[in-house]
Amino acid sequence: MRILDTLSGKKIAVKKPKNGLKLFVCGPTVYDYSHIGHARTYIIFDSFVKYLRFLKNKVFYLQNITDIDDKIINRAKDKNIRPEKLAKQFEKEYYTDIKALNINSVDKYAPASKYIKEIQKQIAVLLKKNFAYETKNGVYFQVKKFTNYGNLSKQNLSELRHGYRIEQDPQKKDPLDFALWKETKENIGWDSPWGWGRPGWHIEDTAITEKFFGPQYDIHGGANDLKFPHHESEIAQQESASGKKPFVKIWMHTGFLLINGDKMSKSLNNFITIREFLKKNSSSDLRMIALSHHYRSPINYNDEVLASAKKSLKNIEDFITTLKFVELNAVNKKGGTNIKKILEKFENDFKKALDDDFNTPKALSEIFNLINQINPKLWKLSKKEAIAIKTSINKLLKLFEINYASTEIPLKIAKLAQERQLSRQNKQFVPADRLRIKIERLGYLIKDTPLGPFVTKR
């Protein structure tokens, strides 16, 4: 398997270390409900990890929770509650949302507030090595001391310095210098050698990953907008502190989820929360949207995109329902339609797509290619062949946690279909046609096949 590394711009082989792969993905800042733009990233990495494990890779998937942040403090002030209470509330809401999306591959969630000791230890190392300095307002990382800053996001730092300021502090040596520790007069904070305060955003992640993975690990993932300054700063911090390069072997970044061409974000108030989406749609609808696009590509979300995802799921559902019908009614006992070879090629092509930079849309297209290939042969399949096709598709869909609806035909409809079939056998075509119309009015369709009448939900 090869993944396009954002830093080098090259596809790099994902190797199997003896102790297993180590993957870190930036988690949410818990001050509000997560939206479907966030969900896209978490769905991608959930599916990615499940595929790695399918390939017999041992994976430790770590995700942080940013529960210390200006956004949390400001929102808590607006609501007149303690910041830690607000953070805890929305951390729980986040877990509820990802459970609803069948995201269950994460091994460890690490809230930043539980790792203050590790954060302070890393800041002390950066100060000792002269990569950081102290002002009256806190401790800052000196960006000029790290010559590779900007390489990940391909930023021209000399141009960026003019008018760019990450934290407002007149004592900063450079506008790009970022906070490792912020001194504060607010209640939320911790004692430190640099006064009462709280950590900067970037140092939280490297302190957490060093705690669990050490100074170097395999894959770091996150949304595209985190490349600068967040991930740039992570590289600078960890490589400066440890003296070891590279900090991460492979960087994976997911594209934006757009609404009417604009990035979905809370600041623009153009977002749809995960739970709002799930009130009207299924988790598989959202997973199909995310996985029908390459993880690095933007998605312009609209009604057409949602309708397309639903149609794809319905096509799979209809095909599986037909296979179940064939399984129950097959007259061909021996088979002989070369299904074994077809399924071997299908599974191999599916895997090939995922092995090439986790190309999920190409992998999903192989399912529809298979459906198109099997459809002309459907009524000639044996029971064993129908089961094999159904099992193969279900096994690969399970990797993506995509579930289609299972349609059960009500007893009343089944009886009407049987009555219609009896009328047809007795050449009573007018009553048979009346029964067909009645079945359709009740929301079902009936199709006459070489294996008998086949009823599906309209």
N, C-alpha and C positions, 0 to 999 in steps of 0.2 A: 504494500500500500504506500502511495506517495501523496504528500500534501504540499500545496503551495505555501511556502514560508513567506510571510509578509516582509520580513526583514531583508532576506536575500533575493526575493523575487524568483526563486527557483523551487522546483518540486523536490522535496526531500523524502527519502524513504523513512517510514515509521518502523523502527526496529523493536525487537522484543528484548528488553533488558531482563537479566536474571531475576531481579526483584520486582519486575512489573513496570508498566508505564505509569508515569506520574503526570496527571493533567490538572491544571488549575484554570478555572473560569471565573471572571469577575461577576460577583453577585449583585443584588439590588441595594440601593440606598433606601432604607425602609422609613419613608415619611408619607407614603400614599400607596394606593393600590397599584399593582403592576399592570402595565398595559400590554397589548398584543405585540407591540414592537419588542418589548423585553421577552415576551413568550417565544418569539421567533428564534432568538439566540439560544434560549434554554432548550427548546425543542431540538434544534440542530445538534447541540452537544450531547443531549440525552440519546439521540439516535446514533450519533458518532460513537459514543462509549458502548452502546449496546452492540454495534457492529464489531468494534474491536474485541469485545468479549465473545461474540459469535465466532470470531477467528481464533479463539483460544488464547487471547491476550489477557494477562492479569493487569487490571487497571485500577489505580487509586485516583478517584475523581474528587477533588477538593474545590469547594466554592466558599468564598467569603460572604459575609453580610456586613455592609457598611451601616452600623448603628450609631456612629458618631459622625456628625456632619452639620455644616451650617444650615442646610435645608431642613434637617430634623429640628434643630434649635429654633429656627424662625417659624416653622409650622407649629411647634409646641407653644411658642409665645402667642400666636394667633388664636390657638385653642385654649390658652390659659391652663396647660397641663405640663407636667414634667417631661423633658425630652426623652428620658429613658423609658417612660411609660408609653409615649407615642411610638418610639422605636420598637418596643416589645410588641405592641398591638399590631403594627404593620409587618413585623417579622412573622407573626403567627398567620396573618392574612396571606402573606407570600407563600407559606407552606401549604395553606389551604388551596391556593390557586394552582400551584404546580402539581399537587396531588390530583386535582381535577383534570389536569392535562396529561395524566399518566407519566409524569416525569419522576422517575424513581431510581435513577442510576447514580445519583450523587452519594459518595461514601461519607463525606463529612462537610457539615456547614459550620463555618467559623466566624461568629460575630466578633468584630474588631474589639469591642469593649472587654472581651475576655483575654486579650493578648497584649495588654498595656506593658507588662514586664518585658515581653519580647520586643515590642516597639521601642521602648526606651533603651534597651540594650543595643539595638541596631543604630539608633541615633548617636549613642555614645561612641560607637566604633567609627562612624562617619566624622564625628568631631575630632576624634583622636588622629585620624588619618588626614585631617585638614581638607576634607571634602565638604565640610559644613562649618557654619559660623553662627554666633549668637548675637541677637540684637535685644533691645528692650521688649520687643513684641514676640520674640520666640527664637527658634532655631531654623536656619535655612540651608538648603543644599546649594552649593556654588556650581552652577551649570557650566561655567567656563573651564572648570577643572576636569570635566568629563568630555573629552574631545569628540566622542561619537554621538553626543546628544543631537537628536534630529534625524538620525539615519533611518529609524523605523518608519517614521511618517514622511520622510523625504522633505523636511522643512528647511528653508533657508533662514537660519537663525539670525544672521546679520540684518535681514529685512524685517524679521519678526520682532526684533527688539524694540523697534521704534513704535511707541504707543501701546506696547503689549505689557501688561502687568498681571501676573497671576494672583499675587496677594499685595494689597496696598500696605507698603511700609517704606517710609522715606530713607530708612537706614539700610535697605537692601543694596547689595553691591551691583546687582544686575537685575533689570526688569524680569528676566526669565527665572531667576532664583525662586525656588518654591519651598513652602513651609514643611518642615519635618515635625515641629512642635509649635503650637500656638498658645502663647500665654493668654489667660482670660480671667476676667473678674466674675464670670458667671458661676453658678452653682455646679454645673456639670464640668467635671475635670478631675485631674489626679495630681498628686504631688510628684515632683520630678526635680532633678538637679538644676533644671532651668526655670523653676517656679511652677506655680499652679497652672495647669493648662490641659490641653488635649492634643492628640496627634493630628498631623496633616493627613490628607486623603491617601496619598501615594504610599507612604511608609507603612500603612496598615497591611497592604497586600504582601509586600516583600518580607515583612516580619512574620506574617502567617505562613507563607510558603517556605521560608527558611526553617521555621519550627517543624513542619511536617516533611519537607522534601530535602532540606539542606540548601546550599547556595546555588545548585544547578538542578534543572529537571527537564522533562521531555517536551511538553506541549503547554502553551498558554493560550487561552481563548478569550474572546470578548467581542463586543460590538465594535463596528468600524470607528465610531466617534471616540473611542477610548485610546486610540493610537497616540494622539497628542492632546494634552500633555501627559495623560495618566501612564500609559505603557512606556513611553520614552523615559519618564521619571523612575519607573520601576527598574528598568535596565540600568540606569545611571546609579541608583541607590545600591542595588545588589552587587553589581560588578565592582563598584568602588569599595564597598564594604568587604567583600570576600577576596577581591583581586583575581577572581576566576571568570573566564569567558569560554563559551557564551552562557549567559544567565539561563536562557531557554533555547532549546534546539529548534523548535518550530513554533511560529506565531500564526494563529488562525483568527481571522476577523470576519464576522458576519456583516452583510450589507444592511442598509437601512430599510425599514418598513415605512413607506411614504403614504401620505393621504393627500390626494390631489397635487402630487409633486413635491409636497413639503414633508420634511422628516417628522414623524410622529413623536411628539414630546409633550411633557407636562407644562413646560414653560410657554408653549404656543397654544396650550389648551385645545389641541386637536387630536386627542388620544381616545382610544376605546379600551376600557379596562378588560382584563381577561374575564372577569365575572360578568360584565355586561355582555360580552360576546357569547359566553356560554349560556346565557338566559334564552337565546334564540337558536343557537347552533351547537353542534357537538364538538368535543375535543378533537375528533378525527377530521372535522372540517378545517380546523386551524392547523393541525399537523399536515394535512394535505396541501394547504396553501404554502406553508413554510418549506416543505420538502419537494414541492413541484418547481421550486426555483433553486438555482445553485446558491449555496450558502453565502458566496461572496457578492452575489448580484443584489441590486435593490429590488424591492417589491412595491409596486404602486397599488396599494390596497383600495378596492372599490367593490361595488355590487357584482360586477362582472367576474372579478377574480374569485369571489365567494361562490358565485353560481357555478363557475367552472370546476371548483373543488368539489362541490356537491354532486355535480354531474359525473365526475370521475368516480366518486365513491359509489354512486348509483349504478354505473356500468359494471363495477366490480361486484356489487351486491347481486345484480341481475345475472351475471355469469355464474357466480357461485350457487345461486338459487337453482339455475338450470342444471348445473352439475349434480346437485342433490336430487333433482328430479330424474336425471339419467341414472344415477346410482340406484334409485329405487325401482326403475322401470326398464333397465337395459335388457335387450334381447340378445345382444352380441355377447357370447360367453368368453370367446377367446381373445378379443381385441384385435391387434394386428395393424393399428394405425401409427406405429412407430413412436408412441408417446414417450417411451423411456428416453430415446435420443433427443426428442424435442425438449423434454424437461431438463435434461443434462445441459443442453445448450442454453436454455433459458436461465437456469441458475448460475451458469458460468458467466453469461453476459451481464446478469444482474450484479454479480460480484466484481466483474471487471470495471463496471461503471463506478462502483463505490471505491474501488482501489485506486482509481484515477482522480485524486483530489475530491473524494467524497461527493461524486456527481449523482446526487439523489434524483434529479429530474430524469436523467438518463436511465437510472435504475428503475424508476417507476414506469417509464415508457416501455421497458421490457415486459412488464406485466400486461400492458395493453397490446403489445405485439403478440404475446402469447395468446391472449383472448381472441385476437383477429385470426390467428393461425388455427386455433382449435374450433372456432365457431362453425366452419363448414363441415367439420367431422363429428359434431356433437352427438347426433342421433346414432352414429355407428360405434360410439365408445362402449367398452365393456364396463361393468361395475368397478372392477379393479382400476381401470384407467381413469375413470371419473374421480375416484377417491385419491389417486396419485396426483392428479392435477390440482384438486382442491387443497390437498395437504401441502403441496409445493408452494402455492400462492400464499396460503395462510402462514406458513413458516417465515416467509420473507416479509410479509406485511407486519408480522409480530415484531420484527426488528425496529420498525418505525412506530409501533403502537397505534397503527391505523386499524380501526375496527369498523366494519360495515354493518348495517342493520340486518338482522335475521328475520325474514318475513315468515310468519306462521299463517297459514290459510285457515280462517275460521271454519268450524264444522258446518255452519249454515251454507257457506260458499261452496265447500267441498261437496255437499249433498246436491246443491243445484247443478254443479258441474257433472256429477254422476247422472243426474236425471236428464241433463242435456245430452250426454253421451248415449244414454239408452234410447232417447228419441231419435238421434242420428242413426244409430244401428238399426232402428225399426223404420228408417226412411221417413220419419215424421219431422221434416225439415222446418216447417213453420213454427211448431211449438219449440223446437230446438233453438230457432233464431230468437224467439221471445225470451227464452231462458238466458241466452247470451246477452241480450240487452239488459235484462234484469241484473245479471252479474256485474255488468259494466256500471250500471247506475249505483250499485253498492260499493263501487270503488275498486273493482278488480277486472283484469283482462284475462281472456281465455284464448289459448292458441292451440290449434290442432296440429299435433306432431306425429311422426311415424311411431312414437312410443305412447301415444294417447294424448288426451287433453292436458294442457299445461297451464295452470292458473298462477298469475302473478298480481301483486298489488299495483294499481294504476300509478 
